[in-house]
Amino acid sequence: MVLLSRRSLLAASAILAAPALWRPAEARTTTITVASLLGEDKPETLIWRRIAEQVEQALPGRFRFNIVANGALGGEKEVAEATRLGSVQASLSTVSALTGWVPDLQVLDLPFLYRDADHVRRVVTGAVGADLTAKLAAQNFIACSFIDYGARHLLTKEPVTRPDQLAGKRIRVIQSPLHTRLWSAYGAAPVGIPITETYNALSTGVVDAMDLTKSAYAGFKLYEVVPYLTQTGHIRASGVVFFAASFWQGLSDQDRAVLRQAAEAGAQTFNRLIAEDEARSMEVARAHGGQVLAPEVPEAWQAGARTVWQDVAVQVGGMARIETIRSA
């Protein structure tokens, strides 16, 4: 009996001396590789710093966020593919980049449909948002929250205020059928190019124009190659904060709850930061020669947009659904 007690004492002493070896498996630190397109000072990266802090407060030492900024892991399409394969565990994306997997997401991209950020928020927090989230999950994207990148505007090398001035111009577009249809409706020639390659494409004359949010316009220094920004606000650039399904499935319920809550809080922070960053971004753009123009002939811009609505109506639930969203 004495010998057994000594052995027990030695075993207990060993446990106390090396507690890490006796932690349950779920307590071990898991690395989350996060892809961000922009730099450390941009909302696309700052949101993940915020999420990481909140998760660490709730689950100390459980996760380590490896945040890879400046598009080092590729553009949105490449990151989405990497997420599906499991080599990237989390990221943000515009819904446009995910429509190849979930065509229904095009309903959030329809041009000249949404009045403002509040209009979009009412849609994504309702039945439409729930339906889209389920369809994303079926394609291995666990969308924890929708975000608002701000409105997309037309960026050009020469002043363009009317849609007929786009005729024959080569315009860089997101690799999405909807965006191709939109600019084709105005007589432009769409060219699908990843965002990380766009600056070079514009500077070398591969394309003459593009569209983007104000924040990203300055973030990618595009005012150097497309100095004119026409405030069309044609598309509210909705996006999602997502995790890879292969990563998500290996987590406990507690892990998932904490990550989801942090992502939702991060999304609110992101929306606020985007609004603030847009103002700063336009100051930077103007200081470097960027010029802001007002669109003319609004009915002509609307007419082109309506053709897109009709073209994709079947894929997004029909014209009745589009009209319901318009009046939301």
C-alpha positions in Angstrom: 0.0 0.0 0.0 2.8 2.4 0.8 4.5 1.6 -2.6 1.2 2.3 -4.4 0.9 5.7 -2.6 4.4 6.7 -3.6 3.6 5.8 -7.2 0.4 7.8 -7.1 2.3 10.7 -5.6 5.0 10.5 -8.4 2.3 10.4 -11.1 0.5 13.4 -9.6 3.8 15.3 -9.5 4.5 14.5 -13.1 1.1 15.9 -14.2 1.7 19.1 -12.3 5.2 19.4 -13.7 3.9 19.1 -17.4 0.3 20.2 -17.5 0.3 20.9 -21.3 0.7 17.2 -21.9 -2.4 16.4 -20.0 -4.7 19.0 -21.6 -7.7 17.6 -23.5 -7.3 17.6 -27.3 -9.9 20.3 -27.8 -7.8 22.8 -25.7 -4.8 22.6 -28.1 -4.0 25.7 -30.1 -5.4 25.5 -33.7 -4.1 27.9 -36.4 -6.6 29.7 -38.6 -5.0 31.0 -41.8 -7.0 34.0 -42.9 -6.6 35.6 -46.3 -7.1 39.4 -46.7 -6.8 41.3 -50.0 -5.7 44.6 -48.6 -3.1 46.0 -46.1 -3.0 46.2 -42.3 -4.7 49.6 -42.2 -7.7 48.6 -44.2 -11.1 47.2 -42.9 -10.5 44.0 -44.7 -7.6 43.2 -42.4 -8.7 45.1 -39.3 -11.8 43.1 -39.0 -9.7 39.9 -38.5 -7.6 41.6 -35.8 -10.8 42.5 -34.0 -12.2 38.9 -34.4 -8.9 37.4 -33.2 -9.0 39.6 -30.1 -12.5 38.7 -29.2 -11.9 35.0 -29.7 -8.8 35.1 -27.5 -10.8 36.8 -24.7 -13.4 34.1 -24.8 -11.1 31.1 -25.4 -7.6 32.0 -24.3 -5.0 30.0 -26.3 -7.5 28.0 -28.3 -6.8 29.6 -31.7 -4.0 31.4 -33.4 -5.0 33.7 -36.3 -2.4 33.7 -39.1 -3.7 36.8 -41.0 -2.1 37.0 -44.5 -2.7 40.5 -45.9 -2.1 42.4 -49.2 -3.5 39.7 -51.4 -0.5 37.4 -50.8 -2.8 34.3 -51.0 -4.4 35.5 -54.3 -7.6 37.3 -55.3 -11.1 36.4 -54.2 -11.6 33.5 -56.6 -8.3 31.9 -55.6 -9.0 32.3 -51.9 -12.5 30.9 -52.3 -11.0 27.8 -54.1 -8.4 27.5 -51.3 -11.1 27.7 -48.7 -13.0 24.9 -50.4 -9.8 22.8 -50.4 -9.1 23.6 -46.8 -5.7 25.4 -47.1 -7.3 28.7 -46.1 -9.6 28.5 -43.1 -11.3 32.0 -43.2 -11.7 35.1 -45.3 -14.0 37.8 -46.5 -15.4 37.9 -50.0 -17.8 40.0 -52.1 -20.8 37.9 -53.0 -19.9 38.5 -56.7 -16.9 36.3 -56.4 -19.0 33.4 -55.0 -21.8 33.4 -57.5 -20.1 30.7 -59.5 -20.9 28.3 -56.7 -24.2 30.0 -55.5 -25.9 31.8 -58.4 -28.7 33.0 -56.1 -26.2 35.5 -54.6 -26.6 37.6 -57.7 -29.8 39.0 -56.1 -27.5 41.1 -53.9 -25.5 42.3 -56.9 -28.4 43.5 -59.0 -27.5 47.0 -60.3 -29.6 50.0 -59.2 -31.8 47.8 -57.0 -30.7 48.9 -53.5 -31.1 52.4 -52.2 -28.6 52.4 -49.4 -26.8 50.3 -46.8 -29.9 50.0 -44.6 -31.9 48.6 -47.5 -29.3 45.9 -48.0 -29.2 45.1 -44.3 -32.9 44.6 -44.2 -32.6 42.0 -47.0 -29.6 40.0 -45.7 -31.0 39.8 -42.1 -34.3 38.4 -43.3 -35.5 35.4 -45.2 -33.4 36.1 -48.3 -30.2 36.2 -46.2 -31.1 32.9 -44.4 -31.7 31.2 -47.7 -28.4 32.4 -49.2 -26.5 31.3 -46.0 -27.9 27.8 -46.3 -26.9 27.6 -50.0 -23.4 28.9 -49.2 -23.0 26.1 -46.6 -24.0 23.6 -49.2 -20.9 24.8 -51.2 -18.6 24.5 -48.2 -18.6 28.2 -47.2 -19.8 28.8 -43.6 -21.1 32.4 -43.8 -21.3 33.8 -40.3 -22.4 37.3 -41.3 -23.0 39.6 -44.3 -21.0 42.8 -44.7 -21.3 45.9 -46.8 -18.2 47.0 -48.8 -20.0 50.2 -49.9 -21.3 51.1 -53.3 -19.4 50.3 -56.5 -18.6 53.2 -58.8 -17.3 53.5 -62.4 -13.5 54.2 -62.7 -12.1 55.4 -66.0 -9.0 56.9 -67.7 -11.1 59.5 -69.4 -14.3 61.3 -68.1 -17.4 59.2 -68.5 -20.8 60.4 -67.2 -23.2 58.8 -69.7 -23.5 55.1 -70.5 -23.2 55.7 -74.3 -19.6 56.9 -73.6 -18.7 53.4 -72.6 -19.3 52.0 -76.1 -16.3 50.0 -77.3 -14.3 50.5 -74.1 -12.6 47.5 -72.5 -13.7 47.3 -68.9 -12.3 45.0 -66.2 -15.0 43.1 -64.4 -15.4 40.7 -61.6 -15.4 37.2 -63.0 -19.2 37.0 -62.7 -21.8 36.7 -65.5 -23.9 39.4 -63.9 -21.2 42.0 -64.1 -20.4 41.0 -67.7 -24.1 41.4 -68.6 -24.2 44.9 -67.0 -21.4 46.5 -68.8 -22.3 44.7 -72.1 -25.7 46.4 -71.8 -23.9 49.7 -72.1 -21.8 48.6 -75.1 -18.5 48.1 -73.3 -16.3 45.0 -73.7 -16.0 43.2 -70.3 -12.7 41.4 -69.5 -12.5 39.2 -66.4 -9.4 40.0 -64.4 -8.5 39.2 -60.7 -8.4 42.3 -58.6 -4.7 41.7 -57.8 -3.8 42.0 -61.5 -6.0 45.0 -62.3 -3.5 47.8 -61.7 -1.1 46.3 -64.3 -3.9 45.7 -66.7 -5.0 49.3 -66.6 -1.5 50.7 -66.7 -0.6 48.6 -69.7 -3.8 49.3 -71.7 -5.2 45.8 -71.5 -8.4 47.5 -70.2 -9.6 51.1 -70.1 -12.0 51.1 -67.1 -13.4 49.2 -64.2 -15.7 49.5 -61.2 -14.9 49.3 -57.5 -15.7 50.7 -54.1 -14.2 54.0 -52.9 -12.2 52.3 -50.2 -10.6 49.8 -52.5 -10.0 52.5 -55.2 -7.6 54.1 -52.8 -6.4 50.9 -51.2 -5.1 49.6 -54.6 -3.9 53.1 -55.6 -6.0 52.9 -58.7 -6.3 56.7 -58.9 -2.8 56.5 -60.5 -4.2 54.7 -63.6 -7.9 55.5 -63.6 -8.1 59.1 -62.2 -11.9 59.6 -62.9 -14.5 58.2 -60.5 -18.1 58.6 -61.6 -20.4 58.2 -58.6 -22.8 55.7 -60.2 -23.3 53.7 -57.0 -24.7 51.1 -59.3 -24.1 48.1 -57.0 -24.0 47.8 -53.3 -21.0 45.6 -52.8 -22.3 43.0 -50.3 -20.0 40.4 -48.9 -19.7 37.6 -46.4 -17.4 36.7 -43.5 -16.9 33.0 -43.9 -15.0 29.9 -42.6 -14.1 26.8 -44.5 -16.6 24.0 -43.9 -13.8 21.4 -43.6 -12.4 23.5 -40.7 -15.8 24.3 -39.2 -16.9 20.6 -39.0 -13.9 19.8 -36.7 -14.9 22.3 -34.1 -16.9 21.9 -30.9 -20.2 23.7 -30.5 -18.5 26.1 -28.1 -15.8 26.9 -30.6 -18.4 27.5 -33.3 -20.5 29.7 -31.1 -17.5 31.9 -30.1 -16.3 32.2 -33.7 -19.7 33.1 -35.0 -20.3 35.7 -32.3 -16.9 37.2 -33.0 -17.5 37.3 -36.7 -20.9 39.0 -36.3 -19.4 41.6 -34.1 -16.5 42.0 -36.5 -19.0 42.5 -39.4 -20.6 45.4 -37.5 -17.1 46.9 -37.0 -16.3 46.3 -40.6 -19.4 48.2 -41.8 -18.5 51.2 -39.6 -14.8 51.1 -40.7 -15.8 51.0 -44.4 -17.9 54.2 -44.0 -15.0 55.9 -42.3 -12.4 54.6 -44.7 -14.4 55.8 -47.7 -14.1 59.4 -46.6 -10.4 59.1 -46.0 -9.9 57.2 -49.2 -11.4 59.9 -51.3 -9.2 62.5 -49.6 -6.2 60.4 -50.6 -7.5 60.0 -54.2 -8.1 63.7 -54.7 -4.6 64.5 -53.3 -3.1 62.3 -56.0 -5.1 63.7 -58.9 -8.3 61.7 -58.6 -11.5 63.5 -59.8 -15.1 62.8 -58.9 -17.8 63.1 -61.5 -21.6 63.0 -61.3 -23.4 60.6 -63.7 -25.8 62.1 -66.2 -28.9 60.7 -67.9 -30.0 58.5 -65.0 -32.8 56.9 -67.0 -30.2 55.5 -69.4 -28.2 53.9 -66.6 -31.5 52.4 -65.2 -32.5 51.0 -68.5 -29.3 49.0 -68.8 -29.7 47.7 -65.3 -33.3 46.5 -66.0 -32.1 44.3 -68.7 -29.8 42.6 -66.2 -32.7 42.1 -63.8 -34.6 40.3 -66.5 -31.6 38.2 -67.6 -31.0 36.8 -64.2 -34.5 36.7 -62.8 -34.9 33.0 -63.2 -31.7 32.3 -61.2 -32.6 34.5 -58.3 -36.2 33.6 -57.7 -38.1 35.6 -60.4 -39.0 39.2 -61.1 -41.6 39.1 -58.3 -38.9 38.4 -55.8 -36.7 41.3 -57.2 -39.6 43.7 -57.0 -40.3 42.6 -53.4 -36.7 43.3 -52.5 -36.8 46.7 -54.3 -39.7 47.8 -52.1 -38.3 46.3 -48.9 
